[in-house]
């Protein structure tokens, strides 16, 4: 499906404004170090954010650089990962660090093909690293992003799951603005899906996308919700104080300074 310019602008503007008010402030969003971002993305596979926070800081304190992780033994890496579970992730992260040291002279690659070739890295993780570390206009599609896009835009799901995935990946790329704004929109879609547009109990009346969402009118009667009056783009609805998330504004986008590729 092709989106017109107005659809894209409304989606981007509403998400951006919501993120700056209600997004999460997370430590891996305060860096453009691709190694640190890769660590966070691997940890976040099958693990909730709150649990990852503790292990992320501890792991980077022990292995602060890509070279430090690559030089460690697999036993040391598994020990540092202890308690987080799914230990294959730790082994793959270790192998990825060694691969970068051996095949890229220790310089983190910045192309999709090279990042996606790292052990344990799929299409989503590669896109996340390229967008969040290098500022590239790279789409991401985790379960939260998929849910937001599907509810807002998809009127007729594809018959086959594989075809639906292809459609959503195209949509995830089409909806992205250029420049730093792509970082904001990707982060915002993840946060909105995790905190507002949830799988079982979406908070449609508190969603910045309610007025442009295809599914919201059908979800609201089921959940006993009421529409809020349409507001201007500069006065989007605020989350009620007693239901507000514990965070009060997303991490500002970083400054993607040119990198010395050695």
Residue pairs with C-beta under 8 A, 6 or more apart in sequence:
1 153
1 154
1 167
1 171
2 174
3 11
3 153
3 171
3 174
3 175
7 153
7 212
8 174
8 175
8 177
10 212
10 233
11 152
11 175
11 209
11 212
12 175
12 177
12 181
12 185
13 233
14 208
14 209
14 212
14 233
14 236
15 184
15 185
15 188
15 189
15 192
15 208
15 209
16 181
16 184
16 185
16 188
17 208
17 233
17 234
17 236
18 188
18 192
18 208
18 236
19 184
19 187
19 188
19 191
19 192
19 250
20 249
20 250
21 236
21 238
21 248
21 249
22 191
22 195
22 239
22 244
22 245
22 247
22 248
22 249
22 250
23 187
23 188
23 191
23 247
23 249
23 250
23 251
24 49
24 191
24 195
24 245
24 247
24 250
24 251
25 247
25 249
25 250
25 251
26 40
26 49
26 53
26 251
27 40
27 53
27 56
27 57
28 36
28 37
28 39
28 40
28 56
28 132
29 132
29 187
29 250
29 251
29 254
30 251
30 254
31 37
31 254
32 132
32 133
32 134
32 135
32 254
32 255
32 256
32 257
33 133
34 108
34 110
34 129
34 133
34 134
35 65
35 66
35 69
35 97
35 108
36 60
37 128
37 129
37 132
37 133
38 93
38 96
38 108
38 118
38 121
38 125
38 129
38 133
39 56
39 59
39 60
39 93
40 52
40 56
41 125
41 128
41 129
42 89
42 92
42 93
42 120
42 125
43 52
43 55
43 56
43 59
43 84
43 89
44 52
45 86
45 89
45 125
46 85
46 86
47 84
47 85
47 86
49 194
51 84
52 84
55 81
55 83
55 84
58 80
59 80
59 81
62 80
63 69
63 72
63 77
63 80
66 97
66 100
66 101
66 106
66 108
67 97
67 101
67 106
69 77
69 93
69 94
69 97
70 94
70 97
70 98
70 100
70 101
70 106
72 94
74 91
74 94
77 90
77 91
77 93
77 94
78 87
78 90
78 91
80 90
81 87
81 89
81 90
84 90
88 120
89 120
92 119
92 120
92 121
93 119
93 120
95 118
95 119
95 120
96 118
96 119
96 120
96 121
99 118
99 119
100 106
100 107
100 108
100 109
100 118
104 114
105 262
107 261
107 262
108 133
109 115
110 130
110 134
110 136
110 259
112 126
112 127
112 130
112 138
115 121
115 125
115 126
115 129
115 130
116 122
116 123
116 126
118 126
121 129
123 141
123 169
124 140
124 141
124 142
126 138
127 138
127 139
127 140
127 141
128 138
128 140
128 186
130 136
130 138
131 137
131 138
131 140
131 182
131 183
131 186
132 183
132 186
132 187
134 256
134 259
135 179
135 180
135 182
135 183
135 254
135 256
136 182
137 173
137 176
137 177
137 178
137 179
137 182
138 182
139 169
139 172
139 173
139 176
139 186
140 172
140 186
140 189
140 190
141 149
141 165
141 168
141 169
141 172
142 190
142 193
143 193
143 199
144 189
144 190
144 191
144 192
144 193
144 194
144 197
145 172
145 186
145 189
145 190
145 193
146 168
146 193
147 193
147 197
147 199
148 189
148 192
148 193
148 197
148 209
149 168
149 171
149 172
149 175
149 189
150 157
150 168
150 215
151 197
151 202
151 213
151 214
151 215
151 216
151 219
152 209
152 212
152 213
152 214
152 215
153 171
153 214
154 167
154 168
154 171
154 214
155 214
157 164
158 164
158 166
158 167
175 185
176 182
176 185
176 186
177 185
180 253
180 256
183 253
183 254
184 250
184 253
187 250
187 251
188 250
191 250
192 207
192 208
192 209
195 245
196 202
196 203
196 206
196 207
197 203
197 207
197 209
201 223
202 219
202 223
203 243
204 210
204 213
204 216
204 219
204 220
204 223
204 225
205 220
205 225
205 226
205 227
205 228
205 237
206 237
206 239
206 240
206 243
207 213
207 216
208 236
208 237
209 216
210 216
210 227
210 228
210 237
211 230
216 227
217 227
219 225
220 226
220 227
228 237
231 237
239 245
